[in-house]
Amino acid sequence: MSLPPPPGSYGHQPPTGGQPGGGAPQPWSQQPYPGGPSGPPPSGPPPWGPQQQWAGGPPPPSGGGKAKWILGGLAAILAIALVVVITVLVVRPDGGGNGPSNTGTNSSGSEFASANDTAPANIITEDPTCEAWVKLSRDYADSTKTIRWADRDSSIPASAWTPDQRAMFEAAGRAMTRAADQTVNLVKRTPHRTMRELYEQFIAYTRDFVKRIPSYAAKDDNVVAVANAIGNGLNNVCSAISFGSAPPVAPLIAEPGPPSKISPLGDPKAPALFLNTVNSECTGWSSMVAKFSKDTEAWLTVDAKIPATEWTSEQKAINDAVIPIMEANADELERLGRASGNPTFEDIAILAAQYQRAYVTALPGYTAPDGFLAQSASFMVMTIDWACKAAS
């Protein structure tokens, strides 16, 4: 799993692939830990649209690519290569962060460490499951690399597979099942409700895709796209901790209101999809994604790896102008989430809004690691957008 570049607007292709229109993205490829030869995380967010693979730790993009959340072309990316390439998280040995945010002390005897977490969805500054998630991601990356998963043609249905293609999908399915099985313990051990929900939904969408493999059709890409977005979202949340971008800004952001409803605890081995049918807010969500893409076109032209201290006067003006756009969009993310009537939808939407607000707070002094904040928001947005597509 390799980390896509930190974000900008709802999109930007990761340096390792994920091209729309059927180009198969790379599988979870490895990258060095932070502090290693590759340095800090990439500098720009992924698009709110094309399926993103789990890429590896976050070195800065070598070509100066704009890691912005490009939303454009969402509707056109239906033939996305089926790849579960989750960004391999880069976690510092000390775990990073200033302490748990939004954690609940489990005094109820529940097997879930997050059982008592009823606080608002908010920035995560520390989580004890991040390093385990990194290992899981790496192992999956190694498995898919050996079967050349990134080279498959995801447009071919199971009914037309050659023996080799069938063997590849079946091997990928076994690797996905292992990853989902290993994530079960993380569901129970994270002290954060939102992290638990993301782990649960990763398991749910991964298992759902594996079940579809025997009768696979191109539309099933939407299911794996949800799992990919969740995996990348988790990777970026953890990278924002390990690279130190989340802890300094978390206290500067107003806490959102309490959740409308708390998602119920269930069987961590077989969680349900959070969207089995199209939610009433899916149309509004899709429109919001498209509008944000259009409104941030100028911002997407700025090279995301350039720190604020090196912006030209024009680049500074563009970044200053995008702040109110992002602030308004964060409010819309939260509004749609609360209107959904779905506790997991709401938590993911508000989590996206909070990470976007964190990015806005960091933007005047922007440096590459701040991209993980925007990228976290971007993948949360894509999680809901692809889940709406999969449900339809």
C-alpha positions in Angstrom: 0.0 0.0 0.0 1.5 3.3 -0.8 0.4 6.7 0.1 -1.0 8.8 -2.6 0.2 12.4 -2.4 -1.4 14.5 0.2 -4.4 16.4 -1.1 -5.5 19.6 -2.6 -9.0 19.6 -3.8 -11.1 16.5 -4.1 -8.7 14.8 -6.3 -5.4 14.4 -8.0 -3.9 11.2 -9.2 -1.4 9.5 -6.9 2.0 9.2 -8.3 1.7 5.5 -8.8 -1.3 5.2 -11.0 -5.0 5.0 -10.6 -5.7 6.6 -13.9 -9.3 6.8 -14.9 -10.8 5.0 -17.8 -9.5 1.6 -17.0 -5.8 2.1 -16.3 -5.1 -0.3 -13.5 -3.6 1.5 -10.5 -0.7 0.0 -8.6 -1.2 -2.4 -5.7 -0.3 -1.5 -2.2 3.4 -0.8 -2.8 5.8 -0.2 0.0 7.5 3.1 0.9 10.1 3.8 3.6 9.1 5.0 7.0 9.1 8.7 7.8 12.6 9.9 8.5 14.0 7.5 6.0 15.6 8.4 2.7 12.4 9.4 1.1 11.6 12.2 3.6 8.2 13.7 4.3 4.9 12.8 2.9 3.8 13.7 -0.6 2.4 17.2 -0.9 -1.1 17.2 -2.2 -4.5 15.5 -1.9 -6.1 12.9 -4.1 -9.2 13.4 -6.3 -12.7 13.1 -5.1 -13.5 10.7 -7.8 -11.3 8.2 -9.5 -10.6 5.1 -7.5 -7.4 5.5 -5.5 -5.1 2.6 -4.8 -3.5 1.8 -1.5 0.0 3.1 -2.3 2.9 3.3 0.1 4.5 5.6 2.7 4.6 9.2 1.8 7.6 10.4 0.0 7.2 13.7 -1.8 6.2 13.3 -5.4 9.2 13.4 -7.6 7.6 15.1 -10.5 6.1 17.9 -8.6 2.7 16.6 -9.3 -0.2 18.5 -7.9 -1.7 16.4 -5.1 -5.0 18.1 -5.1 -8.4 16.6 -4.6 -9.5 16.8 -8.2 -13.1 16.0 -8.4 -13.5 16.4 -12.0 -14.5 13.5 -14.1 -16.2 11.6 -11.3 -19.1 10.5 -13.4 -16.7 9.4 -16.2 -14.6 7.2 -14.1 -16.9 4.1 -14.1 -14.4 1.8 -15.7 -11.8 2.2 -13.0 -9.3 -0.6 -12.6 -10.3 -2.9 -9.8 -7.5 -2.5 -7.4 -7.3 -2.6 -3.7 -4.2 -0.6 -3.4 -4.0 0.9 0.0 -1.4 3.4 0.9 1.1 2.0 3.2 1.1 4.1 6.2 4.2 5.6 7.6 4.2 5.5 11.3 6.9 6.8 13.6 8.3 4.4 16.2 6.9 6.7 19.0 3.4 6.6 17.5 3.3 10.4 17.1 0.5 12.6 18.2 -0.2 14.5 21.4 -2.6 12.0 22.9 -5.8 10.4 22.0 -8.6 12.7 20.8 -12.1 11.6 20.9 -11.4 8.5 22.9 -13.7 6.7 25.3 -12.7 4.9 28.4 -14.2 1.4 28.2 -15.5 0.7 31.6 -18.4 -1.4 30.4 -16.5 -4.6 30.0 -17.2 -4.5 26.2 -14.7 -6.1 23.8 -14.6 -2.8 22.0 -12.2 -0.2 23.3 -14.4 2.5 21.7 -17.6 1.3 23.3 -18.0 4.4 25.4 -16.9 6.9 22.7 -19.9 9.1 22.1 -18.0 12.3 21.5 -18.3 14.2 18.2 -16.3 12.9 15.2 -13.1 14.9 15.3 -9.4 14.9 14.4 -7.5 11.9 15.6 -4.1 12.8 17.2 -3.1 9.4 18.4 -4.3 5.8 17.8 -2.7 2.6 19.0 -3.9 0.6 16.0 -2.0 2.6 13.3 1.2 0.6 13.4 -0.7 -2.6 13.0 -2.6 -1.2 10.1 0.8 -0.4 8.5 2.0 -3.9 8.7 -1.3 -5.2 7.4 -1.1 -2.9 4.4 2.5 -3.9 3.7 1.6 -7.6 3.8 -1.2 -7.1 1.4 1.0 -5.0 -0.9 3.5 -7.9 -1.1 0.8 -10.4 -1.8 -0.7 -8.5 -4.7 2.7 -7.6 -6.2 3.6 -11.3 -6.6 0.4 -11.9 -8.7 0.8 -8.7 -10.8 -2.6 -7.6 -9.6 -2.1 -4.1 -11.0 -1.8 -5.6 -14.5 -5.2 -7.2 -14.6 -8.0 -6.0 -16.9 -10.9 -5.1 -14.6 -13.3 -4.6 -17.5 -13.5 -8.4 -18.2 -16.3 -10.2 -16.4 -15.7 -13.5 -14.7 -17.6 -15.3 -17.5 -14.8 -14.4 -19.9 -11.7 -14.9 -17.7 -8.9 -17.1 -18.9 -7.6 -19.6 -16.3 -4.8 -17.2 -15.5 -7.1 -14.3 -14.9 -9.3 -16.4 -12.7 -6.3 -17.6 -10.7 -5.2 -13.9 -10.2 -8.6 -12.8 -8.9 -8.9 -15.8 -6.6 -5.4 -15.1 -5.2 -6.3 -11.4 -4.7 -9.5 -12.5 -3.0 -7.5 -14.6 -0.5 -5.2 -11.7 0.2 -8.2 -9.4 0.7 -9.8 -11.9 3.1 -6.6 -12.1 5.1 -6.5 -8.3 5.3 -10.1 -8.1 6.4 -9.6 -10.9 9.0 -6.6 -9.1 10.5 -8.6 -5.8 10.6 -11.1 -7.4 13.0 -8.8 -7.0 16.0 -8.3 -3.3 15.1 -12.0 -2.8 15.2 -12.0 -4.0 18.8 -8.8 -2.2 19.9 -9.1 1.3 18.5 -10.4 3.7 21.2 -12.1 5.9 18.6 -15.6 5.3 17.3 -14.8 6.8 13.9 -11.7 4.6 13.4 -13.8 1.6 14.4 -16.4 2.5 11.8 -13.8 2.9 9.1 -12.2 -0.4 10.0 -15.7 -2.0 10.0 -16.5 -0.6 6.6 -13.2 -1.7 5.2 -14.0 -5.2 6.3 -17.6 -5.0 5.0 -16.8 -3.7 1.6 -13.7 -6.0 1.2 -15.7 -9.1 2.1 -18.6 -8.0 -0.2 -16.2 -7.7 -3.1 -14.6 -11.1 -2.4 -18.1 -12.6 -2.5 -18.6 -11.1 -5.9 -15.4 -12.6 -7.5 -17.0 -15.8 -8.8 -19.5 -13.8 -10.8 -17.4 -10.6 -11.1 -18.7 -7.8 -13.4 -17.2 -4.4 -14.1 -19.7 -2.7 -11.9 -18.2 -4.5 -8.9 -15.3 -2.0 -9.2 -17.5 0.4 -7.3 -17.4 -1.9 -4.3 -13.7 -2.2 -4.2 -13.4 1.5 -4.8 -15.1 2.1 -1.4 -12.7 -0.3 0.3 -9.8 1.5 -1.4 -11.0 4.9 -0.3 -11.4 3.7 3.3 -8.0 2.2 3.3 -6.3 5.3 2.0 -8.3 7.4 4.4 -7.0 5.4 7.3 -3.5 5.6 6.0 -3.7 9.4 5.8 -5.3 9.8 9.2 -2.4 7.8 10.7 0.2 9.6 8.6 -1.2 12.9 9.8 -0.4 11.7 13.3 3.0 10.2 12.6 4.2 13.2 10.5 3.0 15.6 13.2 0.4 17.6 11.1 -2.7 16.6 13.1 -1.7 17.3 16.7 -0.8 21.0 16.4 -4.0 22.0 14.6 -6.6 19.7 16.4 -6.9 22.1 19.4 -7.4 25.1 17.1 -10.6 23.7 15.4 -14.0 24.1 17.0 -15.5 20.8 18.1 -18.5 19.9 16.1 -21.9 19.1 17.6 -22.6 15.7 19.1 -23.6 12.8 16.8 -27.3 12.6 16.0 -27.1 8.9 16.7 -24.4 6.4 17.7 -23.7 3.6 15.3 -24.4 0.3 17.1 -21.8 -2.2 18.0 -22.0 -5.5 16.1 -20.1 -8.5 15.0 -16.6 -7.2 14.1 -16.1 -10.2 11.8 -19.1 -9.5 9.7 -20.1 -5.8 9.8 -22.9 -4.6 7.5 -22.3 -2.2 4.6 -23.2 1.3 5.8 -25.1 1.9 2.6 -27.1 -1.0 1.3 -29.4 1.3 -0.6 -29.0 4.8 -2.0 -29.2 7.4 0.8 -31.4 10.4 0.3 -28.3 12.6 0.5 -26.4 10.8 -2.2 -27.5 13.1 -5.0 -26.6 16.2 -2.9 -23.3 14.6 -2.1 -22.5 14.0 -5.8 -23.5 17.6 -6.7 -21.3 19.0 -3.8 -18.3 17.0 -5.1 -18.8 18.4 -8.6 -19.2 22.0 -7.4 -16.1 21.9 -5.2 -14.1 20.6 -8.1 -15.2 23.5 -10.3 -14.7 26.1 -7.5 -11.2 25.0 -6.8 -9.9 24.9 -10.4 -7.5 27.8 -9.9 -6.1 26.3 -6.7 -5.5 23.0 -8.5 -2.9 24.8 -10.7 -0.6 25.5 -7.7 2.1 22.9 -7.2 1.2 21.3 -3.9 4.7 20.5 -2.9 5.7 24.2 -2.6 5.6 25.3 1.0 3.8 28.6 1.9 7.2 30.3 2.5 8.0 29.8 -1.2 4.7 30.8 -2.8 4.7 33.6 -5.3 2.3 36.5 -4.8 -0.1 34.9 -7.3 0.1 31.5 -5.6 -0.5 33.1 -2.2 -3.6 34.9 -3.6 -4.9 31.6 -5.0 -4.5 29.8 -1.7 -6.0 32.7 0.2 -9.0 32.7 -2.1 -9.6 29.0 -1.6 -9.9 29.2 2.2 -13.5 30.5 2.3 -14.5 27.9 -0.4 -13.1 25.1 1.7 -14.7 26.4 4.8 -18.1 26.6 3.1 -17.6 23.1 1.7 -16.7 21.7 5.1 -20.0 23.1 6.4 -21.8 21.5 3.5 -20.1 18.1 4.2 -21.3 18.3 7.8 -24.8 19.4 6.8 -25.3 16.5 4.4 -23.9 14.0 6.9 -26.3 15.1 9.6 -29.2 15.0 7.1 -28.4 11.5 6.0 -30.1 9.8 9.1 -27.3 7.3 8.9 -24.8 7.4 11.9 -21.8 6.0 10.0 -22.5 8.3 7.0 -22.7 11.2 9.4 -19.5 10.3 11.3 -17.5 9.9 8.1 -18.9 13.2 6.6 -18.2 15.2 9.8 -14.7 13.6 10.1 -14.0 14.8 6.5 -15.3 18.2 7.4 -13.0 18.4 10.4 -9.9 17.3 8.5 -10.7 19.9 5.8 -11.1 22.6 8.5 -7.7 21.4 9.9 -6.1 21.8 6.5 -7.6 25.3 6.1 -6.1 26.2 9.5 -2.7 24.9 8.5 -2.8 26.4 5.0 -1.3 29.9 5.8 1.9 28.1 7.0 1.5 25.1 4.6 4.2 22.5 4.4 4.1 19.0 2.8 3.0 17.0 5.8 -0.2 19.2 6.0 -1.2 17.4 2.8 -2.2 14.4 4.9 -5.0 16.5 6.5 -6.5 17.4 3.1 -5.9 13.9 1.8 -7.7 12.4 4.8 -10.7 14.6 4.1 -10.6 13.7 0.4 -10.7 10.0 1.0 -13.5 10.3 3.4 -15.5 12.2 0.8 -14.6 9.5 -1.8 -15.7 6.8 0.6 -19.2 8.2 0.7 -19.3 9.0 -3.0 -18.3 5.5 -4.1 -20.6 3.9 -1.5 -23.5 5.8 -3.0 -22.4 4.5 -6.5 -22.1 1.0 -5.2 -25.5 1.1 -3.6 -27.1 2.2 -6.8 
